[in-house]
Amino acid sequence: MNFENSTEIDLPPHAASLIEGLRDFGYSLETSLADIVDNSITASAKRIDIFADTVSDDPWIAIADNGHGMTRAELLEALRPGTKNPRDERDAKDLGRFGLGLKSASFSQCRQLTVLTRKNGETTAAAWDLDRVGETNRWSAVILDDPSTVPSAQHLGDSGTIVVWKKLDRLDGGYKNDGTKRTQTLNAALSSAERHLRLVFHRYMSGSPSRISLYLNHVKLEPIDPFAEGHPARQLDSEEFLKLSKGVVSFKCVTLPHHKKMSQQEWDDIGGPEGHQRSQGLYIYRADRLIIAGGWLGLARQAESTKLCRIAVDIPNSMDADWKIDVKKASAQLPPTVRNKLKSIVERFVSTSKRTYTRRGRKLIAEDQLPVWNRVLQDDKIIFRPDLSHPVFQDFRDRIGGDLQSDFDACIRLIGSSLPVETIHADIIGGAEKVASDHLDDEALGLQVGALITSLLEGGISADVIPDLLKNNVVLRSHWDRTQEMINKYLEEDA
């Protein structure tokens, strides 16, 4: 289409309408705060503080940093919507994308945005107020005459920036006139945002010294590393690279430690509120900043057998357009070339994990001397069936004698056929580490120890090797201190 002889007409958008539209890009409090932290990191800040007044009648949130700050002209440009073209080449450390983050992230949470900044001894404060724009229908911000009136102004150092949100209409939970419930709602949202920030910027917050220190109301936040870097039980399965015209994409496959090899706090932090099954999968980083945390993006299914599998995918910011990084920097799409490469990596990694998981399950049964339960493969189905030949069952059957023996066998078979498979399956999906065996009292434990020792001695097994054989039994091994005392006592009496 030829536009040479056409007439050009300026069609500036209505300020009141468009600025309200900037509020609905899908930000949450956590993604909004992360977007502001991005700007602080790009400004070379080493310390970033988030302050929140959630109890006053006019609550506010402030994000302060000690970065290089802005001059008056730079501040006004930063407050302009769409200040940068996403197609422009950026510094490799620049975490920005469209030049909309400061405005869209802030407007999504509040109706009044104030920015106080200092650079080269010059202090400037300016504000957007959506109610004022709605009244005037003009793209006009306000320069403040007295910057010291800005909340948290006292935290501004020789250089740096403070972003302040007031009129928090999207964060009061509808409890504008109920101070207690409004405070509870704000605090709950901040608690959720805290974990998000600890996860998204964990690479920046890790190391000695760390690249940034992040604080919430004067409390230093500790990073949450979803790959348990440095943990001795962590396994690095493979690391590969894909060279493309706009940079290099790296893939690192990691198997997390089993929950028994981590503290409960470590396990819960890495798994997150939805647990390890939901948090398995791909972790996509853009310039060391986490964009996507978990999920397989259609390349695999979430399964119990792969819940410890995670793949770190690192991309440079030069690939933003190819990956369709959104304004919030919270979603992305795999380019075809990367998807094909990643598909083969995921298939290999997942299949290896499933084989290991399956072998481990079979191994536990195979090594278990005289198990109470037998694992039986029948008609392509796995059945767990009580072993009627187990010495404990045989000993009891012999003692009751007569017609009750067949009734006893029927009761044991009933227990086996009544195994609540669906309930166990659901509980394991919800968190296998929370599924455990019932407590075994001394009477029941002693019954098993005695029956097993008797069976082994009658089979010609030397008393010297019996403790080692019984330690292979899963049940006895989990109660080994008590079991060992019973073994010693039984063998002494037998001798």
C-alpha positions in Angstrom: 0.0 0.0 0.0 1.4 3.4 -1.0 1.1 6.3 1.5 3.1 8.9 -0.5 0.1 11.1 -1.5 -2.0 10.4 1.6 -3.0 12.9 4.3 -1.7 12.3 7.8 -3.9 13.0 10.7 -2.8 13.0 14.3 -5.0 10.9 16.5 -3.7 11.2 20.1 -5.4 8.9 22.5 -7.8 10.3 25.1 -5.7 10.5 28.3 -8.5 9.6 30.7 -9.4 6.5 28.8 -6.0 5.1 27.9 -4.4 5.7 31.3 -7.2 3.7 32.9 -6.4 1.0 30.3 -2.8 0.8 31.5 -4.2 -0.5 34.8 -5.4 -3.8 33.3 -2.4 -5.6 31.9 -2.9 -8.4 34.4 -0.4 -7.4 37.0 -0.6 -8.7 40.6 1.0 -7.0 43.5 3.9 -9.4 43.3 4.6 -8.9 39.6 4.2 -5.1 40.0 6.8 -5.0 42.8 9.1 -7.2 40.7 8.8 -4.7 37.8 9.8 -1.8 40.0 12.7 -3.8 41.4 13.8 -4.5 37.8 14.2 -0.7 37.3 16.2 -0.4 40.5 18.6 -3.2 39.4 19.0 -1.6 35.9 19.9 1.6 37.8 22.8 -0.3 39.5 21.1 -0.3 42.9 22.8 -2.4 45.6 20.1 -2.1 48.2 16.4 -2.0 47.6 13.9 -1.4 50.4 10.1 -1.9 50.3 8.3 0.0 53.0 4.6 -0.4 53.6 2.1 1.4 55.8 -0.9 -0.9 56.0 -2.5 0.4 59.1 -3.2 4.1 58.5 -6.4 5.4 56.9 -4.5 6.2 53.7 -2.1 3.2 53.3 0.9 3.4 51.0 3.8 1.3 49.6 7.2 2.7 48.8 10.1 1.1 46.9 13.4 2.8 47.6 16.8 2.1 46.1 20.4 3.5 46.2 20.9 3.4 42.4 22.2 6.2 40.3 19.0 8.2 40.4 17.6 10.5 37.7 17.9 14.2 36.8 14.7 16.2 36.4 14.7 15.6 32.6 15.3 11.8 33.1 12.5 11.6 35.6 10.0 13.2 33.3 11.0 10.9 30.5 10.7 7.9 32.8 7.2 9.0 33.7 6.2 9.2 30.0 4.2 6.1 29.0 6.1 4.0 26.4 9.4 5.8 27.0 11.4 3.1 25.3 10.9 1.1 22.0 11.1 -2.6 22.7 12.8 -3.1 19.4 15.8 -0.9 20.5 19.0 -2.7 21.4 19.5 -2.8 25.1 22.4 -3.3 27.5 22.7 -6.9 28.4 22.0 -6.1 32.1 18.9 -4.0 31.3 15.8 -5.7 32.7 13.3 -3.3 31.0 11.2 -4.2 28.1 8.6 -1.7 26.8 9.3 1.4 28.9 5.8 0.9 30.4 6.8 -1.1 33.5 7.0 1.8 36.0 3.6 3.2 34.9 1.6 0.1 34.2 2.9 -1.8 37.2 2.1 1.2 39.5 -1.3 2.1 38.0 -2.3 -1.6 38.4 -2.1 -1.2 42.1 -2.8 2.5 42.9 -4.3 5.7 41.5 -1.5 7.9 42.6 2.1 7.3 41.6 4.9 9.5 43.0 8.6 9.2 42.1 11.2 11.0 44.2 14.8 10.8 42.8 18.2 12.4 43.4 21.2 12.6 41.1 24.3 14.8 41.2 22.9 16.7 44.1 19.6 17.5 42.3 16.4 16.2 44.0 13.1 16.0 42.0 9.7 14.6 42.7 6.8 14.2 40.3 3.5 12.4 40.4 0.7 11.0 38.3 -2.8 11.1 39.8 -5.4 9.2 37.8 -8.3 11.1 39.3 -6.7 14.4 38.1 -6.1 13.0 34.6 -9.7 11.8 34.5 -10.9 15.3 35.3 -8.7 17.1 32.9 -8.3 14.4 30.2 -4.7 15.6 29.7 -1.4 13.8 29.8 -0.1 15.9 32.6 2.0 14.9 35.6 2.7 17.2 38.5 6.1 18.4 39.7 6.1 18.6 43.5 7.4 21.8 45.2 8.4 20.1 48.4 9.9 16.6 47.8 10.3 16.1 51.6 6.5 15.5 51.9 6.8 12.2 49.9 6.4 9.1 52.2 9.8 7.5 53.0 11.6 10.6 51.7 14.0 10.3 54.6 15.4 7.0 53.1 16.7 8.7 50.0 20.5 8.8 50.0 23.1 10.8 48.0 21.6 9.1 44.9 18.7 6.9 44.3 15.0 6.7 43.6 11.8 6.1 45.7 8.6 5.0 44.0 5.5 5.6 46.1 2.0 4.2 45.6 -1.0 5.8 47.2 -4.7 5.4 46.8 -4.3 1.7 46.8 -7.8 0.9 45.4 -6.8 -2.4 44.0 -5.3 -3.7 47.2 -7.9 -2.9 49.9 -9.9 -6.0 49.1 -13.1 -3.9 49.0 -12.6 -3.1 52.7 -12.0 0.6 52.2 -14.1 1.5 55.2 -13.0 -1.4 57.4 -9.5 -0.7 58.6 -8.9 -4.0 60.3 -9.9 -6.2 57.3 -8.1 -3.8 54.9 -4.9 -4.2 56.9 -5.2 -8.0 56.9 -5.8 -8.0 53.1 -2.8 -5.8 52.5 -0.5 -7.8 54.8 -1.6 -11.1 53.1 -0.8 -9.7 49.7 2.6 -8.4 50.8 3.4 -11.8 52.4 2.7 -13.5 49.0 4.7 -10.9 47.2 7.6 -11.4 49.5 8.0 -15.1 48.5 7.7 -14.1 44.8 10.5 -11.6 45.1 12.8 -14.0 47.0 12.3 -16.5 44.1 12.4 -14.2 41.1 15.6 -12.4 42.1 17.3 -15.3 43.9 20.3 -15.1 41.6 20.8 -11.5 42.3 20.4 -12.0 46.1 22.7 -15.0 46.3 26.5 -15.2 46.4 29.0 -13.4 48.5 28.8 -10.5 48.0 25.3 -10.6 46.5 24.5 -8.2 43.7 21.5 -6.8 45.6 20.1 -6.8 49.1 16.3 -6.7 49.3 14.4 -5.6 52.4 10.8 -5.5 53.4 10.0 -3.1 56.2 13.7 -3.3 57.4 13.8 -7.1 57.3 16.3 -8.6 54.9 14.8 -11.2 52.5 16.7 -14.4 51.9 16.7 -15.9 48.4 14.8 -19.0 47.5 16.8 -21.0 45.0 14.5 -23.4 43.1 17.6 -25.5 42.1 19.1 -26.0 45.6 22.5 -24.8 44.4 25.2 -26.0 46.7 23.2 -28.8 48.4 25.3 -32.0 48.5 22.4 -34.2 47.4 21.5 -32.1 44.4 22.2 -33.8 41.0 23.3 -32.0 37.8 22.1 -34.3 35.1 23.1 -32.4 32.0 24.0 -29.0 30.6 23.5 -28.0 26.9 23.7 -24.9 24.8 21.9 -23.7 21.7 23.6 -21.0 19.6 21.2 -18.7 17.7 21.6 -15.5 15.7 20.6 -13.3 18.7 22.5 -15.1 21.4 22.9 -18.4 23.2 20.2 -20.3 25.1 21.4 -22.6 27.9 19.6 -25.6 29.4 20.6 -27.1 32.7 18.8 -30.2 34.0 18.8 -30.7 37.8 17.3 -33.3 40.1 16.4 -31.9 43.5 17.4 -33.7 46.7 14.8 -36.1 48.2 12.8 -34.5 51.0 14.5 -36.7 53.6 17.8 -35.1 52.8 16.5 -31.5 53.3 15.1 -29.6 56.3 11.4 -29.0 56.3 11.9 -25.3 55.8 14.1 -25.9 52.7 11.7 -28.4 51.3 8.7 -26.1 51.8 10.5 -23.0 50.4 11.6 -24.8 47.2 8.2 -26.5 46.7 6.2 -23.3 47.2 2.6 -23.1 48.3 1.4 -25.5 45.6 4.0 -28.2 46.4 6.7 -29.9 44.4 4.4 -31.6 41.9 3.2 -28.3 40.6 6.6 -26.6 40.7 8.5 -29.2 38.6 9.5 -28.3 35.1 11.0 -25.4 33.3 12.4 -22.3 35.0 13.1 -19.6 32.4 15.5 -16.8 33.2 16.0 -13.6 31.3 19.3 -11.9 32.2 19.3 -13.9 35.5 15.8 -12.7 36.3 13.2 -15.5 36.6 10.4 -15.1 34.1 8.6 -18.5 34.4 8.7 -20.7 37.5 7.7 -24.3 36.8 5.4 -26.1 34.4 6.4 -28.0 31.2 4.8 -25.6 28.6 3.2 -28.6 27.0 6.4 -30.6 26.7 5.6 -33.1 29.4 3.0 -34.0 32.0 3.3 -33.2 35.7 3.8 -36.5 37.5 4.8 -37.7 40.9 7.8 -39.5 39.4 9.2 -36.3 37.9 8.4 -33.9 40.7 12.1 -33.4 41.5 13.0 -32.6 37.9 13.7 -29.0 37.0 15.4 -27.4 34.0 16.9 -23.9 34.0 16.6 -22.2 30.7 18.6 -19.0 30.3 18.0 -16.4 27.6 19.5 -13.0 26.9 17.2 -9.9 26.7 18.2 -9.7 23.0 15.7 -12.5 22.4 12.6 -10.8 23.9 10.7 -10.5 20.6 11.3 -14.1 19.7 10.2 -15.3 23.1 7.2 -12.9 23.2 8.1 -11.6 26.7 5.1 -9.7 27.9 4.9 -6.3 29.6 4.8 -7.9 33.1 7.8 -10.1 32.3 5.8 -13.0 33.7 5.1 -15.1 30.6 6.9 -16.2 27.5 6.5 -18.5 24.5 9.0 -20.9 23.2 10.4 -20.1 19.7 10.1 -23.1 17.4 13.9 -23.8 17.2 14.1 -23.7 21.0 11.0 -25.8 21.5 12.4 -28.6 19.2 15.7 -28.6 21.1 14.0 -28.5 24.5 11.5 -31.2 23.6 14.3 -33.7 23.1 16.0 -32.6 26.4 12.8 -32.9 28.3 11.9 -36.3 26.9 15.4 -37.7 27.8 15.4 -36.1 31.2 11.9 -37.2 32.2 12.3 -40.7 30.9 15.5 -41.1 32.9 13.8 -39.8 36.0 10.8 -42.2 35.6 13.1 -45.2 35.1 15.1 -44.3 38.2 11.8 -43.8 40.2 10.5 -47.1 39.0 13.7 -49.0 39.7 13.8 -47.5 43.2 10.3 -48.8 43.9 11.1 -52.3 42.7 14.4 -52.2 44.5 12.8 -51.5 47.8 10.6 -54.6 47.5 13.3 -56.8 46.1 15.8 -56.1 48.9 13.2 -56.4 51.6 13.8 -59.7 53.3 10.4 -61.4 54.1 8.2 -58.5 53.2 4.6 -58.3 54.7 3.4 -57.0 51.3 4.3 -58.5 47.9 4.4 -56.4 44.8 2.7 -58.4 42.0 2.4 -57.5 38.3 -0.9 -59.0 37.1 -2.7 -58.2 33.8 -0.5 -55.1 33.4 -1.6 -53.8 36.8 0.5 -53.5 39.9 -1.1 -55.2 42.9 0.1 -55.0 46.5 -0.9 -58.2 48.3 -0.2 -59.4 51.9 2.2 -62.3 52.0 0.4 -65.2 53.7 3.6 -67.1 53.9 5.2 -64.4 56.1 6.6 -65.9 59.3 4.4 -63.6 61.5 1.2 -64.9 59.7 2.4 -68.5 59.7 3.2 -68.4 63.4 -0.2 -67.0 64.4 -2.0 -69.4 62.1 -0.2 -72.4 63.7 -1.1 -71.2 67.2 -4.9 -70.6 66.5 -5.2 -74.0 64.7 -8.4 -75.7 63.5 -11.1 -74.1 61.4 -10.0 -70.6 62.3 -6.9 -70.9 60.1 -8.9 -70.4 56.9 -10.9 -67.6 58.5 -7.6 -65.9 59.4 -6.4 -66.2 55.8 -9.6 -64.7 54.6 -9.2 -61.7 56.9 -5.7 -61.1 55.6 -6.9 -61.3 52.0 -9.7 -58.9 52.9 -7.2 -56.4 54.2 -5.2 -56.7 50.9 -8.2 -56.2 48.7 -9.4 -53.2 50.8 -6.2 -51.3 50.3 -7.4 -47.7 49.6 -5.5 -47.2 46.4 -7.4 -44.1 45.1 -7.0 -42.3 48.5 -3.3 -43.2 48.7 -2.8 -42.0 45.1 -4.5 -38.7 45.8 -2.5 -38.2 48.9 0.8 -38.9 47.1 -0.1 -36.4 44.4 -0.8 -33.9 47.1 2.6 -34.5 48.7 4.3 -37.9 48.9 6.5 -36.7 51.7 3.4 -36.3 53.9 2.4 -40.0 53.5 3.9 -42.2 56.2 3.5 -45.6 57.9 1.6 -45.8 61.1 3.5 -46.1 64.4 4.6 -49.6 65.3 4.4 -50.4 69.0 6.8 -52.6 70.9 4.3 -55.6 71.0 3.8 -55.6 67.2 7.5 -55.0 66.5 8.5 -57.8 68.9 6.1 -60.2 67.2 7.7 -59.5 63.8 11.3 -59.7 65.2 10.6 -63.0 66.9 8.9 -64.6 64.0 11.6 -63.6 61.5 14.5 -64.8 63.7 12.8 -68.1 64.3 12.2 -68.6 60.6 15.8 -67.7 59.8 17.3 -70.0 62.5 15.1 -72.9 61.3 16.3 -72.2 57.8 19.9 -72.8 58.9 20.9 -69.1 59.0 23.8 -68.4 61.4 22.8 -66.1 64.3 25.9 -63.9 63.5 24.4 -62.7 60.2 20.8 -62.4 61.3 21.1 -58.7 62.4 22.5 -57.7 58.9 19.7 -59.6 57.2 17.0 -58.1 59.3 18.3 -54.6 58.7 17.3 -55.0 55.0 13.7 -55.2 56.1 12.2 -51.7 55.5 9.9 -51.9 58.6 12.6 -53.0 61.0 15.2 -50.6 59.6 12.9 -47.6 60.3 12.7 -48.7 64.0 16.3 -50.0 64.2 17.3 -48.9 67.7 14.3 -50.7 69.2 14.7 -53.6 66.8 18.4 -54.1 67.6 17.7 -54.4 71.3 15.0 -57.0 70.6 17.3 -59.0 68.3 20.1 -59.1 70.9 17.7 -60.1 73.7 16.1 -62.8 71.5 19.4 -64.3 70.4 20.7 -64.3 73.9 17.7 -66.2 75.2 17.9 -68.6 72.3 21.5 -69.3 73.0 
